[in-house]
Amino acid sequence: MENLLNGKLGTFYKIHKISYSVGDKVKRRLLDLGFTKGQKIRLIGRSLLKKAYLIEIRGYTLTLKKDIVSCILVDF
C-alpha cells in the first residue's frame, strides 16, 4: 500500500483508503466524486513540474493537486 504519486502512468490501481491528513472537507468531496475503497483508478498524466495529476476514475477524468494525490493510498 503506497500513495498514488509512486504509481506508473497508464496503470490501474485499487484504492485502499484516503488518508486523514487531507482534511475533512476534501475527503468528503473525494468520497462524493467516487473515490471509495476498492474502486479502480488510473494515473493518466502529470504536469511538467509534477504539481498536478490527471486521474481517471469511474469513466471520467479529473485533475488533482499533488498534495491531494499523495493522500490517496492504493494497492499495487
Backbone as CSV, one residue per row, in Angstrom:
resi,resn,N_x,N_y,N_z,CA_x,CA_y,CA_z,C_x,C_y,C_z
1,MET,0.846,-1.169,0.000,0.000,0.000,0.000,0.901,1.245,0.000
2,GLU,0.764,2.057,-1.024,1.522,3.303,-1.144,0.602,4.367,-1.705
3,ASN,1.102,5.606,-1.733,0.268,6.661,-2.297,0.351,6.648,-3.814
4,LEU,-0.575,7.297,-4.444,-0.714,7.270,-5.895,0.421,7.998,-6.606
5,LEU,1.166,8.830,-5.905,2.286,9.550,-6.521,3.358,8.594,-7.038
6,ASN,3.495,7.440,-6.409,4.518,6.474,-6.801,4.074,5.567,-7.937
7,GLY,2.866,5.747,-8.440,2.338,4.891,-9.490,2.889,5.215,-10.869
8,LYS,2.783,4.235,-11.765,3.209,4.418,-13.147,2.042,4.947,-13.966
9,LEU,2.359,5.723,-14.983,1.327,6.273,-15.861,0.646,5.158,-16.647
10,GLY,-0.672,5.237,-16.754,-1.443,4.292,-17.541,-1.803,3.005,-16.833
11,THR,-1.392,2.816,-15.602,-1.656,1.586,-14.866,-2.870,1.768,-13.961
12,PHE,-3.708,0.728,-13.885,-4.867,0.756,-12.998,-4.463,0.289,-11.606
13,TYR,-5.022,0.930,-10.600,-4.805,0.576,-9.200,-6.146,0.520,-8.495
14,LYS,-6.179,-0.125,-7.326,-7.375,-0.130,-6.489,-7.121,0.770,-5.290
15,ILE,-8.096,1.588,-4.983,-7.977,2.489,-3.841,-8.081,1.677,-2.553
16,HIS,-7.125,1.879,-1.675,-7.159,1.222,-0.364,-7.872,2.113,0.654
17,LYS,-7.459,3.382,0.718,-8.146,4.352,1.581,-7.646,5.752,1.262
18,ILE,-8.325,6.732,1.809,-7.912,8.127,1.695,-7.403,8.548,3.065
19,SER,-6.203,9.060,3.103,-5.565,9.448,4.366,-6.332,10.591,5.036
20,TYR,-6.276,10.620,6.367,-6.962,11.664,7.127,-6.241,12.999,7.063
21,SER,-4.996,13.009,6.588,-4.224,14.252,6.557,-4.733,15.237,5.506
22,VAL,-5.625,14.805,4.630,-6.138,15.675,3.572,-7.166,16.670,4.100
23,GLY,-7.782,16.372,5.206,-8.812,17.261,5.762,-10.201,16.717,5.515
24,ASP,-11.121,17.079,6.377,-12.480,16.535,6.314,-13.253,16.983,5.076
25,LYS,-13.145,18.270,4.723,-13.898,18.774,3.573,-13.422,18.154,2.265
26,VAL,-12.128,18.056,2.104,-11.578,17.478,0.871,-11.873,15.985,0.813
27,LYS,-11.750,15.302,1.940,-12.046,13.863,1.972,-13.509,13.607,1.611
28,ARG,-14.417,14.407,2.130,-15.839,14.254,1.820,-16.086,14.484,0.333
29,ARG,-15.416,15.473,-0.246,-15.567,15.769,-1.677,-15.038,14.616,-2.528
30,LEU,-13.910,14.040,-2.142,-13.371,12.898,-2.876,-14.318,11.699,-2.799
31,LEU,-14.900,11.478,-1.640,-15.869,10.390,-1.500,-17.098,10.644,-2.370
32,ASP,-17.539,11.883,-2.455,-18.673,12.235,-3.310,-18.357,12.012,-4.784
33,LEU,-17.089,12.210,-5.155,-16.673,12.001,-6.548,-16.471,10.530,-6.889
34,GLY,-16.520,9.647,-5.898,-16.413,8.222,-6.174,-15.103,7.588,-5.770
35,PHE,-14.293,8.278,-5.000,-13.028,7.728,-4.524,-13.293,6.853,-3.297
36,THR,-13.846,5.672,-3.514,-14.191,4.774,-2.433,-13.267,3.565,-2.441
37,LYS,-13.231,2.859,-1.337,-12.356,1.703,-1.193,-12.698,0.643,-2.242
38,GLY,-11.666,0.122,-2.917,-11.851,-0.912,-3.915,-12.104,-0.400,-5.323
39,GLN,-12.305,0.886,-5.484,-12.581,1.470,-6.801,-11.307,1.513,-7.635
40,LYS,-11.437,1.194,-8.936,-10.293,1.260,-9.840,-9.996,2.712,-10.185
41,ILE,-8.692,3.031,-10.227,-8.241,4.378,-10.526,-7.017,4.267,-11.432
42,ARG,-6.876,5.208,-12.351,-5.740,5.181,-13.269,-5.080,6.550,-13.322
43,LEU,-3.773,6.547,-13.249,-2.979,7.765,-13.363,-2.671,7.972,-14.841
44,ILE,-3.245,9.015,-15.429,-3.111,9.254,-16.871,-1.917,10.132,-17.190
45,GLY,-1.702,11.191,-16.424,-0.609,12.103,-16.743,-0.208,12.990,-15.589
46,ARG,0.940,13.659,-15.780,1.460,14.597,-14.797,1.806,15.901,-15.490
47,SER,1.771,16.991,-14.760,2.231,18.261,-15.320,3.762,18.255,-15.354
48,LEU,4.336,19.199,-16.043,5.788,19.231,-16.187,6.507,19.391,-14.850
49,LEU,5.953,20.173,-13.965,6.570,20.373,-12.654,6.057,19.387,-11.603
50,LYS,5.224,18.448,-12.022,4.636,17.407,-11.157,3.861,18.002,-9.990
51,LYS,3.118,19.073,-10.280,2.266,19.683,-9.260,0.795,19.342,-9.462
52,ALA,0.440,18.852,-10.658,-0.939,18.459,-10.954,-0.928,17.089,-11.638
53,TYR,-1.946,16.293,-11.350,-2.029,14.936,-11.882,-3.393,14.719,-12.522
54,LEU,-3.400,14.030,-13.649,-4.622,13.702,-14.366,-5.019,12.284,-13.982
55,ILE,-6.224,12.132,-13.451,-6.715,10.874,-12.893,-7.969,10.445,-13.640
56,GLU,-8.098,9.142,-13.888,-9.345,8.590,-14.435,-9.964,7.677,-13.389
57,ILE,-11.245,7.916,-13.107,-11.980,7.099,-12.148,-13.446,7.080,-12.569
58,ARG,-14.052,5.918,-12.540,-15.468,5.731,-12.874,-15.860,6.319,-14.226
59,GLY,-14.956,6.269,-15.205,-15.279,6.710,-16.552,-15.103,8.187,-16.829
60,TYR,-14.632,8.952,-15.882,-14.372,10.366,-16.141,-12.959,10.717,-15.685
61,THR,-12.458,11.812,-16.207,-11.105,12.254,-15.853,-11.177,13.568,-15.098
62,LEU,-10.230,13.756,-14.190,-10.150,14.999,-13.456,-8.702,15.266,-13.076
63,THR,-8.415,16.500,-12.755,-7.082,16.915,-12.362,-7.073,17.222,-10.874
64,LEU,-6.066,16.695,-10.192,-5.922,16.917,-8.754,-4.534,17.447,-8.456
65,LYS,-4.431,18.251,-7.398,-3.142,18.765,-6.961,-2.321,17.642,-6.317
66,LYS,-1.019,17.870,-6.267,-0.086,16.877,-5.739,-0.390,16.514,-4.290
67,ASP,-0.725,17.491,-3.447,-0.969,17.205,-2.034,-2.211,16.339,-1.823
68,ILE,-3.188,16.445,-2.709,-4.384,15.604,-2.605,-4.087,14.203,-3.118
69,VAL,-3.343,14.096,-4.216,-2.998,12.781,-4.775,-2.136,11.997,-3.807
70,SER,-1.289,12.676,-3.052,-0.422,11.982,-2.096,-1.207,11.361,-0.943
71,CYS,-2.439,11.795,-0.721,-3.270,11.252,0.348,-4.131,10.075,-0.101
72,ILE,-4.086,9.739,-1.387,-4.840,8.582,-1.898,-3.932,7.377,-1.854
73,LEU,-4.249,6.436,-0.974,-3.434,5.241,-0.816,-4.031,4.124,-1.673
74,VAL,-3.164,3.468,-2.462,-3.616,2.446,-3.402,-2.840,1.159,-3.159
75,ASP,-3.398,0.049,-3.647,-2.728,-1.250,-3.653,-2.095,-1.455,-5.017
76,PHE,-0.815,-1.778,-5.014,-0.108,-2.024,-6.271,-0.293,-3.435,-6.726
